[in-house]
Amino acid sequence: MSSLRYAKDFHQQRELYLEGEAYFEVTANKAHPFTVHAGGLTTTVLGTGFDIRSFATESQNAVTVIRGKVEVSHEGKVLDQLTAARQLQWDNQRNQSQTVSADTSQVLGWQQGKLLFQGKTMEEITASLGRWYNVRFIFKEPTMRRCRYYLNFENSVPLKEILTSISALNGMSFTIDTKNNIVTLSGKGCQ
């Protein structure tokens, strides 16, 4: 789940605090810059459309520019100025960033009702599925978290159907405890 906080005088001080993921369309206003604080990163808009992904439970945050330009900083230090189809990835454990090219259709899939996992680890996939279906995942074999998959689903597909599809790929088995909203995964892991 995502949350967004802002000041009462937002029209004077266009500053937001984000936990989760959000897409913004912003018109430049030099007198009142638009700033988003998310997971230790500060993104200052220079007139653009961009996506920020910053969940407290994930080890990485990302700022992706769809069009236009943003400046991303951490603790006052500018990390990069991003333009269209560029993504800054921030590693929360190492306090390091890298800037990469981004497939913007993958980044914005959630807006179009899609769950898109291109080269994502099972840990990243279950984090997204957990938020979407309001369940917690338990891995019986910890190395399962490292397995990477290329999967696409509509967000209206039942969780059991998604897990059955993944099971067909890797031989994983799963149990769903609907009373406690817990999914337990078992099977072979990846190195």
C-alpha positions as CSV (number, residue, x, y, z in Angstrom):
1,M,0.0,0.0,0.0
2,S,1.2,3.5,-0.8
3,S,0.8,6.7,1.3
4,L,1.4,10.3,0.4
5,R,1.7,13.2,2.9
6,Y,1.8,16.9,2.0
7,A,1.6,20.3,3.8
8,K,-1.6,22.2,4.2
9,D,-0.1,25.1,2.2
10,F,0.8,22.8,-0.7
11,H,0.1,25.4,-3.3
12,Q,3.0,27.5,-1.8
13,Q,5.3,24.7,-0.8
14,R,4.9,21.8,-3.3
15,E,6.6,19.2,-1.1
16,L,5.4,15.6,-0.7
17,Y,6.4,12.6,1.4
18,L,5.9,9.2,-0.3
19,E,5.9,5.6,1.1
20,G,5.2,3.2,-1.8
21,E,4.9,3.9,-5.5
22,A,3.3,6.8,-7.3
23,Y,3.4,8.4,-10.7
24,F,3.5,12.2,-11.1
25,E,2.7,14.6,-13.9
26,V,4.2,18.0,-12.9
27,T,4.3,21.4,-14.6
28,A,7.4,23.3,-13.9
29,N,7.1,26.3,-11.5
30,K,10.4,27.9,-10.7
31,A,8.8,30.0,-7.9
32,H,7.4,26.8,-6.2
33,P,9.5,23.7,-7.0
34,F,7.9,20.3,-6.7
35,T,9.8,18.0,-4.4
36,V,9.1,14.4,-3.4
37,H,10.9,12.8,-0.4
38,A,10.9,9.0,-0.5
39,G,13.1,6.5,1.3
40,G,16.0,8.9,1.9
41,L,15.9,10.2,-1.6
42,T,14.8,13.7,-2.6
43,T,13.5,14.2,-6.1
44,T,13.2,17.7,-7.4
45,V,11.1,18.2,-10.5
46,L,12.3,20.3,-13.4
47,G,8.9,19.8,-15.3
48,T,8.2,16.1,-16.1
49,G,6.3,12.8,-15.8
50,F,8.0,10.4,-13.5
51,D,7.5,7.3,-11.2
52,I,9.0,6.8,-7.8
53,R,9.1,3.4,-6.1
54,S,10.0,3.4,-2.4
55,F,8.6,0.7,-0.2
56,A,10.1,0.4,3.3
57,T,10.2,-3.4,3.0
58,E,12.3,-3.4,-0.1
59,S,16.1,-3.0,-0.3
60,Q,16.0,-0.8,-3.4
61,N,14.3,2.5,-4.3
62,A,13.9,3.7,-7.9
63,V,13.1,7.0,-9.6
64,T,12.2,6.6,-13.3
65,V,11.7,9.5,-15.7
66,I,9.0,9.0,-18.4
67,R,9.5,12.3,-20.0
68,G,11.2,15.6,-18.9
69,K,13.9,15.9,-16.3
70,V,14.3,15.4,-12.5
71,E,17.2,15.8,-10.1
72,V,17.7,13.1,-7.4
73,S,19.7,13.7,-4.3
74,H,20.4,11.9,-1.0
75,E,21.2,13.9,2.2
76,G,21.8,17.0,0.1
77,K,24.2,15.5,-2.3
78,V,23.0,15.4,-6.0
79,L,23.1,11.8,-7.3
80,D,22.0,12.5,-10.9
81,Q,19.8,14.5,-13.2
82,L,17.6,12.0,-15.0
83,T,16.0,12.5,-18.4
84,A,13.4,10.3,-20.3
85,A,13.8,6.5,-20.0
86,R,16.5,6.8,-17.3
87,Q,16.2,5.2,-13.9
88,L,18.2,5.9,-10.7
89,Q,18.3,2.8,-8.5
90,W,19.2,3.4,-4.8
91,D,20.5,0.5,-2.7
92,N,19.4,1.2,0.9
93,Q,21.9,-1.2,2.5
94,R,25.0,0.1,0.6
95,N,23.9,3.7,0.3
96,Q,24.9,3.6,-3.4
97,S,23.1,4.6,-6.6
98,Q,23.4,3.6,-10.2
99,T,21.6,5.0,-13.2
100,V,20.4,2.7,-15.9
101,S,18.2,2.8,-19.0
102,A,14.6,1.9,-18.2
103,D,11.8,0.3,-20.1
104,T,9.1,2.8,-19.2
105,S,6.2,0.5,-20.2
106,Q,7.5,-2.0,-17.5
107,V,7.7,0.8,-14.9
108,L,4.1,2.0,-15.6
109,G,2.5,-1.4,-15.9
110,W,0.9,-1.1,-12.5
111,Q,-1.1,1.9,-13.8
112,Q,-2.6,-0.3,-16.6
113,G,-3.6,-3.1,-14.4
114,K,-0.6,-5.3,-15.1
115,L,1.8,-7.2,-12.8
116,L,5.0,-7.1,-14.9
117,F,8.1,-9.0,-13.6
118,Q,11.0,-8.8,-16.1
119,G,14.1,-10.5,-14.7
120,K,12.8,-10.0,-11.1
121,T,13.8,-12.2,-8.2
122,M,11.2,-14.3,-6.5
123,E,11.8,-12.1,-3.4
124,E,10.9,-9.0,-5.5
125,I,7.9,-10.8,-7.1
126,T,6.5,-12.0,-3.7
127,A,7.0,-8.4,-2.3
128,S,4.7,-7.0,-5.0
129,L,2.2,-9.9,-4.8
130,G,2.1,-9.5,-1.1
131,R,1.2,-5.9,-1.3
132,W,-1.3,-6.5,-4.1
133,Y,-3.1,-9.5,-2.5
134,N,-2.5,-8.5,1.1
135,V,-0.6,-11.7,2.0
136,R,2.7,-12.5,3.6
137,F,5.1,-15.0,2.0
138,I,7.3,-17.5,3.8
139,F,10.1,-19.3,2.0
140,K,10.8,-22.8,3.2
141,E,14.0,-22.8,1.2
142,P,15.7,-19.3,1.4
143,T,17.6,-19.7,-1.9
144,M,14.2,-19.6,-3.7
145,R,14.3,-15.9,-3.1
146,R,17.1,-15.5,-5.7
147,C,15.4,-17.3,-8.6
148,R,14.7,-14.8,-11.5
149,Y,11.6,-14.9,-13.7
150,Y,10.1,-13.1,-16.6
151,L,6.3,-13.0,-15.9
152,N,3.3,-10.9,-16.9
153,F,-0.2,-11.1,-15.3
154,E,-3.3,-9.0,-15.2
155,N,-3.8,-7.7,-11.7
156,S,-7.3,-9.2,-11.6
157,V,-6.0,-12.8,-11.9
158,P,-6.5,-14.7,-8.6
159,L,-3.3,-15.2,-6.5
160,K,-3.7,-19.0,-6.7
161,E,-3.6,-18.9,-10.5
162,I,-0.4,-16.8,-10.5
163,L,1.3,-19.2,-8.0
164,T,0.1,-22.2,-10.1
165,S,1.7,-20.7,-13.2
166,I,5.0,-20.1,-11.4
167,S,4.9,-23.6,-10.0
168,A,4.6,-25.0,-13.5
169,L,7.9,-23.2,-14.3
170,N,10.0,-24.2,-11.4
171,G,8.3,-27.2,-9.6
172,M,7.6,-25.1,-6.5
173,S,4.7,-26.0,-4.3
174,F,2.7,-23.6,-2.2
175,T,0.1,-23.5,0.5
176,I,-2.3,-20.6,1.2
177,D,-3.5,-20.0,4.8
178,T,-6.5,-17.8,4.1
179,K,-7.2,-17.3,7.8
180,N,-3.8,-15.7,8.5
181,N,-3.1,-14.4,4.9
182,I,0.1,-16.4,4.7
183,V,1.5,-18.2,1.6
184,T,4.2,-20.7,2.2
185,L,6.5,-21.6,-0.7
186,S,8.6,-24.8,-0.9
187,G,10.9,-26.2,-3.6
188,K,14.3,-25.9,-5.1
189,G,16.2,-22.7,-4.8
190,C,18.7,-20.9,-7.0
191,Q,22.3,-20.2,-6.4
